[in-house]
Amino acid sequence: MTASPSSTTTTTIAPAVGAGDSGSRWRRLARHGLPIAGVIVVTMLITAIGAYIYESNRRGAVSLSNDLIDAIDRRIAVQLHTYLSPAEQFLELAGEMAAARGVFSGGTAIEPFTLQALPRTTTITGFSYADPDGNFMFVVRNPQGGYDTKLVDRRDSGRRVTWTRRDAAGAVTGRSEDPDDTFDPRERPWYTGAVAARGRYWTDTYLFFTLRKPGITLATPRYDPNGKLGAVLAVDLELASLCTFLKQLEIGVSGKAIVVDHDGRVVAYPSDDWLPADRAGAAAPRLDELGDPVLTRVFNRLRVEGYGRKLLDLGDRRIIVSSEPLKTLIGRDWAIVIIVPETDFIGFVTASGWIALALSALVVLIVAALATTMAWRGIGAERRAAAATVRQGVLESHARAFAELARTPAVMDRTVADGLRQALESAATTLGARRAGAWRLDAAGRTLRCEDSFDRDAAAHTAGLELHRDELPNLFAALAQGEPIDALQAGDDRRTAELSAAYLAPLGVASVYVAPIGAAGRPLGMLLVEEPRRGDRGTGLAEFCAALASLFALRFAGADAGAPAPAAPDRSASRPAVDKAAGGAAAARATSLRSALMQRGAAAEGLGPGQMDRTAVAVVKLPDWLSAAERPAGSANGTVMDTLVQEIRHAVEQGGIGYAALMDDQVVLVALSAPGTEAEASARRMALTVLDLRDRLLKAEEALAVGLGFRLAIDIGPVMVSGVDGDAATCNIWGGAVGVAKALAAAAGPRTISASETTYELLSDDFLFRPVGRYFLPETGTMRTFVLVGPI
């Protein structure tokens, strides 16, 4: 391969691309920005409308909730008045009838009245009539729907407790005495309270002695004209019915109403489990004693601020508290406390607000999607227009460049080198390629020779490099079919994989375009464009390369028709003379071997009778065992390894190789020769066998549609053999050339045949080799390495 700098100047042809002025830029900005501005405006309007509607609904809901709480206050007050007033009227009538008489004086009139009036006054559970002597009459509703009378007789300093039982019709069903009853009315809170108040008296919540249920009592004393206490009358009101009424009130979702006295003690609570006084003498609990933090806060606010409407903030909750006194309506220093979360009244506003927000967000998303679609379509249209402008400019530059080349006769004249150089410089510049080269196929169709290659970065021309059919069979097959090759990754394309390994990859080239050059159906060469420009600026790559290949076809065809076939080069003249008998490389290796033996204190003569000095050894490096164990789809021949072994067996049998051994992922082949036989004959037989094996494995790759990545190596050198006098197939061969061939196979390129320097010296007259580099082994020293291409 030769290189020469270029002296030809070329003009860069750039695609004409129109540039917009500032006015067009502003118009584009306005066209793309208006949809975005519209989305922003719509979002702001929807947000403002949503906030206004939410606030308006909230104010309306708060106003309605206040009205509702006021109505509930009034309803509870009316209910309490309705609940308590019959008891007051009943007690007033009973007091008029009893006057100031004692139990046994007035009881004969009071008892019939009570039995008639109590069934009509359902809020009263019992009637009490006591005098200062401790006599007592108690009429109470029984579970059967009738009324029982308890009479405590303390006359004559005695104590007698008698029960009279009645059914629902009022008929007496039995009488009994209870000697264990120690009840004394004069010790009860309703009696002492009424005497102390000298008028109507409401007790606090307490536990009824007889019924063992919590309730309240209304009592009134009766005095004679002289102011002497004659009797105390009282009615009992069980709190269960009042609590049931409070529990049935619907105040929002979770609101509740509580009746409390002036000390904050609970009179009625909306719960069945509430026991305000569960034992004799126990006082009703206050609001802060019920274990509810909300009620505790309410109680503390009421003590400090008094009655009224309040809002309590508890964490993230707001509680509405309404407390209204009832003294004006029922004459008792009680109050109604209503507690309800604000969300119970305005929660629907928040929920509807979130729904409105979600719907608004959906509208915004739809608008944004439409605006984005419009903007994207506009941008896409501009991009397509810009891309079309770029492609048009590129095609115009291609047309100008090709027209200029077509007007240059030197491009098609084989005798003028500058014509080819000018064409390749124009092609590399026009296509934006790293390199552009014209390769000519020899008359035998086995070698592609680089007529010229222009490196645009280095502004230099090179020529003379050769590529051989045996080394690149897939590329030559593609060129023979006349199909162009556009490979973005040359190493991954089957047609250019060998070209990438042998030529492109060392130069750092990944992308290539290959245009075949041919005339009258006969391949003449190829136009190789390395790293061409892609995308819109790469438009027309195939057309330009095809047109340029047509010009080169005229050049190459004219050369073939008018010029005699070139004589085969004298390879012996270019290769240093080598004494094959002595073997320059073989002698150097023998010297290195003796030196290594001397360092071990041994001599070559002591290696044993199995030593063979010049033996042809080849090693086949197979793919890794997992790949070799795969079964290709549709294959009827078993695994990949089965196919490989079968092809190796055929090649060995046809080549007459006497020894083949599979060692893990390597196959060692040895051409055993009879004593006195020339080593060159064995080496030639091994080289032909390895070339045949390479072709077989390439075909196997194509048939299996898998990349085997095999590597081959051949060496001529000494080996050790055991069982020489026995069957060759059962020999054991090791050392020397076997190790060298293994090392060369490990370092070889995929699908190539690596050869040692001794192999090259022995076979270079009959086979084509391509130099690779140098390799060092402790046993052989530094030696040159080659790639075996094929026979000459």
Secondary structure, 3 states (H helix, E strand, C coil): CEEEECCCCCCCCCCCCCCCCHHHHHHHHHHHHHHHHHHHHHHHHHHHHHHHHHHHHHHHHHHHHHHHHHHHHHHHHHHHHHHHHHHHHHHHHHHHHHCCCCHHHHHHHHHHHHHHHHHHCCCCCEEEEECCCCCEEEEEECCCCCEEEEEEECHHHCCEEEEEEECCCCCEEEEEECCCCCCCHHHCHHHHHHHHHCCCEECCCEECCCCCCEEEEEEEEEECCCCCEEEEEEEEEEHHHHHHHHHHCCCCCCCEEEEEECCCEEEECCCCCCCCCCCCCCCCCEHHHCCCHHHHHHHHHHHHHCCEEEEEEECCEEEEEEEEECHHHHCCCEEEEEEEECHHHHHHHHHHHHHHHHHHHHHHHHHHHHHHHHHHHHHHHHHHHHHHHHHHHHHHHHHHHHHHHHCCHHHHCCCCHHHHHHHHHHHHHHHCCCEEEEEEECCCCCEEEEEEEEECCCCEEEECCEEECCCCHHHHHHHHHCCCEEECCHHHCCCCHHHHHHHHHHHCCCCEEEEEEEECCEEEEEEEEECCCCHHHHCCHHHHHHHHHHHHHHHHHHHHHHCCCCCCCCHHHHCCCCCCCCCHHHHHHHHHHHHHHHHCCCCHHHHCCCEEEEEEEEEEECCCHHHHCCCCCCCCCCCHHHHHHHHHHHHHHHHCCCEEEEECCEEEEEECCCCCCCHHHHHHHHHHHHHHHHHHHHHHHHHHCCCCCCEEEEEEEEEEEECCCCCHHHCEEECCHHHHHHHHHHHCCCCCEEEEHHHHHHHCCCEEEEEEEEEEECCCEEEEEEEEEEEC
